[in-house]
Amino acid sequence: MYGAAGPPARSASAPVVRSLRRPPPPATGVSFMNNQKQQKPTLSGQRFKTRKRDEKERFDPTQFQDCIIQGLTETGTDLEAVAKFLDASGAKLDYRRYAETLFDILVAGGMLAPGGTLADDMMRTDVCVFAAQEDLETMQAFAQVFNKLIRRYKYLEKGFEDEVKKLLLFLKGFSESERNKLAMLTGVLLANGTLNASILNSLYNENLVKEGVSAAFAVKLFKSWINEKDINAVAASLRKVSMDNRLMELFPANKQSVEHFTKYFTEAGLKELSEYVRNQQTIGARKELQKELQEQMSRGDPFKDIILYVKEEMKKNNIPEPVVIGIVWSSVMSTVEWNKKEELVAEQAIKHLKQYSPLLAAFTTQGQSELTLLLKIQEYCYDNIHFMKAFQKIVVLFYKAEVLSEEPILKWYKDAHVAKGKSVFLEQMKKFVEWLKNAEEESESEAEEVRSNGPRHGKQLKNGENWIADLPDSCWHSEPPQVQPSKPVITLLHYFCVNCEICCLSVPLKWNKIS
């Protein structure tokens, strides 16, 4: 290219130009990337600049307190203005962080020290619950302030409940007037749903109970609560938090009785609460009675022992007989596993109930008890579909066994039945009820005839003598009747068909003395 002379000679001053291309790595079999020196971690780290918004603010409730108290002092005692001030201040002040301080001020006028006392060196305000008038109307107005505040800032709900729990534990540190105001306020707040009834757990503190503070506080609280609602609403709230059976724990252990509770709260003007607790105690006793009754039946205890036990419990817990017969019926029906076939369950039921008739008869000595039993039978047969056709047979069995009598059956048929299965059961009972009505009329006329003229054959019936009469062939059952007296007789007014085990017409034609 340059000819024979070769390339031109390089000037001594000309710069040397080296190629920028790196030579290929030696063929050693090791990756070039692995030969690079890896950066080792250092302990020094890097320093980052913290943004101002991420800096943690120092907890300073005193400054927060000063702001709130200054604002409350400016609003004065106008609670509408107080509510507006609190609403507006939530946008500027940290309510979430200083909730306890906020509620301390609104209730006591300043931050509370442990035990419920106000520190002497702290600012105070008279725009608070404890400095207000001690009447229900004023406490209702304060309740509206709390209600509006918590509805506006929902996150305060939990903090307010915690505050009230704390205040209840501090009750001994407050004056009697302050306790009364707090009790009335708490009752109103429970009634309008701002507070949950679970806060009352604080009243079961041992020291408060021992010194009678809990019971006295509860009187004022329940008075204002029931004034806002009624005892049924109060009971429902207590039941939701499983406190309906704990009210007697407001008293020391040696005074935890229904009698003491009833006397204390009735004298304080809370008769509704006393009756409610008495009923709750009775319900608990009923559950225990049914549990024990079922155990005795499953063991096969003699009816004599069972009846004695039940009557003792009735007297001890003041349980009326109509309630007891319902318990006995439920217990009797729960002691057997019933057949699933409708055609067999009626026979099984008659056999089972015939065995327990003496037990049931011991607790149907009142007309209301018999009517209660009839309603229990109706409800049971309706709720258990296999028993739908067995209703009339059960009633007739009990009539024959003298568990039920004519008058309650007729009353049930006329107007005392319930709606469950009404048409089916009334139709089943129609012929039997007609017979009862006829038998009752004939019995009255026959009794009068016997008293006036003696038996048809001129024989006088004497006390202690047993007579039997022949009946006509007419009977509303298909089988011709075989006749027996229903009981040792003087007037011989009722007889039974042995074949079908049901009462038939009572029209005696011939008297026969049984030797």
BELKA-V628680 format. One record per pair of residues at least 6 apart in sequence whose C-alpha atoms are under 6 Angstrom apart, sorted by sequence separation. I is the first residue (numbers start at 1). J is the second residue. D is the distance in Angstrom with one decimal. If there is no record, write none. Layout:
i = (I/I)
j = (J/J)
d = (D/D)
This chain:
i = (75/104/105/112/150/189/208/238/339/364/381/382/398/399/454/496/75/104/150/381/496/248/486/496/486/101/485/203/484/262/484/494/483/110/483/109/482/109/481/482/109/108/107/106/107/108/466/466/165/168/183/187/191/370/215/184/214/392/165/183/184/187/188/290/294/371/392/471/183/187/325/470/382/469/470/184/470/209/469/209/210/361/469/198/468/469/342/346/468/467/139/467/134/322/467/130/466/77/443/116/115/69/116/115/83)
j = (81/110/111/118/156/195/214/244/345/370/387/388/404/405/460/502/82/111/157/388/503/256/494/504/495/111/495/214/495/274/496/506/496/124/497/124/497/125/497/498/128/128/128/128/129/130/488/489/199/202/217/221/225/404/250/220/250/428/202/220/221/224/225/327/331/408/429/508/221/225/363/508/421/508/509/224/510/250/510/251/252/403/511/241/511/512/386/390/512/512/185/513/181/369/514/178/514/127/493/170/170/125/173/173/145)
d = (5.8/5.8/6.0/5.0/5.8/5.6/5.4/5.0/5.3/5.4/4.7/6.0/5.5/5.8/4.9/5.6/5.9/5.3/6.0/5.1/4.5/5.4/6.0/6.0/5.4/5.8/5.0/5.4/5.7/4.7/6.0/5.8/5.9/5.0/5.9/5.2/5.5/4.8/4.9/5.7/5.3/6.0/5.2/4.8/4.7/5.4/5.9/5.3/5.5/6.0/6.0/4.7/5.5/5.8/5.4/5.9/5.9/5.9/5.9/5.6/5.2/5.1/5.6/6.0/5.5/5.5/5.9/5.4/4.5/4.3/5.7/5.9/5.8/5.3/5.9/5.5/5.4/5.8/5.2/5.7/5.7/4.4/4.6/6.0/5.8/5.9/4.7/5.1/5.1/5.5/5.2/4.3/5.8/4.1/5.4/5.3/5.4/5.9/5.5/5.1/5.3/6.0/5.1/5.8/5.4)
